[in-house]
Amino acid sequence: MTDRRLAVQAWESLFRAQHEVFEELRTDFDGTELTQAEYDVLLTVTRAPDLTARLRDVTGNMLISQPSVSRLVERMVARGLLTKCADPDDGRGSLVTATEAGAVVFRKIAAAHGRSIADRMARLDDDELAQLHALTSKLRGPA
């Protein structure tokens, strides 16, 4: 049986570390062409085949509500970063595709953001990074 006190301490430490790292990395988007939320949308879309993802997959990767993601995507379409069309395999769904302009701006910001992440995470060695990845994956998986 898990020690409840230790579990709460570990959770609080994880939560505070995540918050501190998130706040530090948030500055990567100051003065750029994308907000952090727009970057997150493009991260999902540009990793998908043909730079196209189902809107529900984008929503599933975001930490905001479905209506908020839909409004965000509509603003990104209006800015020329994405296109949106009906999903031919699911009449109720939509597909979003990164435009060339969206992919270019994403790649530019992703390079700098990736360097910031690597610099911050350099506090851990490769074994610790692998262990952190394994532990957080385990926490995210089914119970």
KEDO-677688 format. One record per residue (C-alpha): residue number from 1; x, y, z. Coordinates in steps of 0.05 Angstrom, whole numbers, plus 5000, padded with zeros to 4 digits. Layout:
// residues N
+-----+------+------+------+
| num |   xx |   yy |   zz |
+-----+------+------+------+
| NUM |    X |    Y |    Z |
...
+-----+------+------+------+
END
This chain:
// residues 143
+-----+------+------+------+
| num |   xx |   yy |   zz |
+-----+------+------+------+
|   1 | 5000 | 5000 | 5000 |
|   2 | 5025 | 5070 | 4982 |
|   3 | 5045 | 5117 | 5039 |
|   4 | 4992 | 5172 | 5034 |
|   5 | 5036 | 5226 | 5064 |
|   6 | 5093 | 5210 | 5016 |
|   7 | 5043 | 5208 | 4958 |
|   8 | 5018 | 5278 | 4975 |
|   9 | 5090 | 5305 | 4983 |
|  10 | 5110 | 5275 | 4916 |
|  11 | 5048 | 5304 | 4882 |
|  12 | 5061 | 5373 | 4912 |
|  13 | 5133 | 5371 | 4889 |
|  14 | 5113 | 5349 | 4819 |
|  15 | 5060 | 5402 | 4815 |
|  16 | 5106 | 5458 | 4839 |
|  17 | 5163 | 5436 | 4793 |
|  18 | 5116 | 5434 | 4733 |
|  19 | 5089 | 5503 | 4750 |
|  20 | 5158 | 5534 | 4758 |
|  21 | 5185 | 5504 | 4694 |
|  22 | 5122 | 5523 | 4656 |
|  23 | 5127 | 5595 | 4681 |
|  24 | 5200 | 5599 | 4660 |
|  25 | 5187 | 5570 | 4591 |
|  26 | 5126 | 5614 | 4580 |
|  27 | 5173 | 5672 | 4565 |
|  28 | 5196 | 5636 | 4502 |
|  29 | 5133 | 5663 | 4469 |
|  30 | 5142 | 5736 | 4489 |
|  31 | 5150 | 5778 | 4426 |
|  32 | 5138 | 5719 | 4378 |
|  33 | 5084 | 5709 | 4326 |
|  34 | 5050 | 5654 | 4367 |
|  35 | 5019 | 5648 | 4435 |
|  36 | 5035 | 5587 | 4475 |
|  37 | 4966 | 5558 | 4461 |
|  38 | 4975 | 5569 | 4386 |
|  39 | 5043 | 5536 | 4390 |
|  40 | 5010 | 5476 | 4424 |
|  41 | 4959 | 5470 | 4368 |
|  42 | 5013 | 5473 | 4315 |
|  43 | 5055 | 5423 | 4353 |
|  44 | 4999 | 5371 | 4347 |
|  45 | 4982 | 5389 | 4275 |
|  46 | 5054 | 5390 | 4249 |
|  47 | 5070 | 5323 | 4280 |
|  48 | 5011 | 5290 | 4244 |
|  49 | 5017 | 5260 | 4174 |
|  50 | 5010 | 5312 | 4120 |
|  51 | 5009 | 5366 | 4174 |
|  52 | 4936 | 5349 | 4186 |
|  53 | 4901 | 5328 | 4250 |
|  54 | 4830 | 5316 | 4272 |
|  55 | 4804 | 5373 | 4313 |
|  56 | 4785 | 5324 | 4368 |
|  57 | 4859 | 5301 | 4372 |
|  58 | 4881 | 5373 | 4378 |
|  59 | 4830 | 5384 | 4433 |
|  60 | 4854 | 5320 | 4468 |
|  61 | 4925 | 5347 | 4472 |
|  62 | 4905 | 5415 | 4499 |
|  63 | 4893 | 5434 | 4571 |
|  64 | 4834 | 5479 | 4554 |
|  65 | 4761 | 5464 | 4539 |
|  66 | 4736 | 5441 | 4471 |
|  67 | 4699 | 5506 | 4458 |
|  68 | 4762 | 5545 | 4474 |
|  69 | 4803 | 5502 | 4426 |
|  70 | 4750 | 5512 | 4371 |
|  71 | 4753 | 5588 | 4379 |
|  72 | 4830 | 5586 | 4380 |
|  73 | 4831 | 5545 | 4316 |
|  74 | 4782 | 5593 | 4283 |
|  75 | 4828 | 5652 | 4300 |
|  76 | 4888 | 5613 | 4273 |
|  77 | 4850 | 5599 | 4208 |
|  78 | 4834 | 5674 | 4203 |
|  79 | 4909 | 5690 | 4212 |
|  80 | 4928 | 5640 | 4157 |
|  81 | 4964 | 5592 | 4203 |
|  82 | 4915 | 5534 | 4193 |
|  83 | 4860 | 5512 | 4145 |
|  84 | 4799 | 5474 | 4170 |
|  85 | 4752 | 5428 | 4132 |
|  86 | 4701 | 5374 | 4145 |
|  87 | 4731 | 5305 | 4161 |
|  88 | 4710 | 5260 | 4102 |
|  89 | 4714 | 5199 | 4148 |
|  90 | 4671 | 5231 | 4203 |
|  91 | 4617 | 5279 | 4182 |
|  92 | 4613 | 5309 | 4252 |
|  93 | 4688 | 5322 | 4256 |
|  94 | 4737 | 5370 | 4226 |
|  95 | 4808 | 5367 | 4201 |
|  96 | 4858 | 5422 | 4212 |
|  97 | 4920 | 5430 | 4170 |
|  98 | 4980 | 5474 | 4181 |
|  99 | 4990 | 5523 | 4124 |
| 100 | 5061 | 5535 | 4098 |
| 101 | 5062 | 5600 | 4137 |
| 102 | 5038 | 5564 | 4200 |
| 103 | 5091 | 5509 | 4193 |
| 104 | 5146 | 5560 | 4181 |
| 105 | 5130 | 5602 | 4242 |
| 106 | 5121 | 5540 | 4284 |
| 107 | 5190 | 5512 | 4264 |
| 108 | 5223 | 5578 | 4278 |
| 109 | 5194 | 5583 | 4348 |
| 110 | 5202 | 5508 | 4361 |
| 111 | 5277 | 5512 | 4351 |
| 112 | 5285 | 5566 | 4404 |
| 113 | 5234 | 5535 | 4451 |
| 114 | 5269 | 5467 | 4444 |
| 115 | 5335 | 5499 | 4465 |
| 116 | 5302 | 5530 | 4526 |
| 117 | 5271 | 5464 | 4546 |
| 118 | 5338 | 5428 | 4537 |
| 119 | 5374 | 5481 | 4578 |
| 120 | 5324 | 5477 | 4635 |
| 121 | 5323 | 5401 | 4634 |
| 122 | 5399 | 5398 | 4633 |
| 123 | 5395 | 5398 | 4709 |
| 124 | 5380 | 5324 | 4701 |
| 125 | 5427 | 5273 | 4669 |
| 126 | 5404 | 5226 | 4614 |
| 127 | 5387 | 5170 | 4663 |
| 128 | 5345 | 5218 | 4705 |
| 129 | 5310 | 5245 | 4643 |
| 130 | 5293 | 5174 | 4622 |
| 131 | 5268 | 5158 | 4692 |
| 132 | 5226 | 5222 | 4694 |
| 133 | 5196 | 5205 | 4627 |
| 134 | 5179 | 5134 | 4649 |
| 135 | 5149 | 5158 | 4715 |
| 136 | 5106 | 5213 | 4684 |
| 137 | 5083 | 5165 | 4629 |
| 138 | 5063 | 5116 | 4682 |
| 139 | 5023 | 5169 | 4719 |
| 140 | 4988 | 5189 | 4655 |
| 141 | 4970 | 5118 | 4635 |
| 142 | 4909 | 5078 | 4656 |
| 143 | 4904 | 5059 | 4729 |
+-----+------+------+------+
END
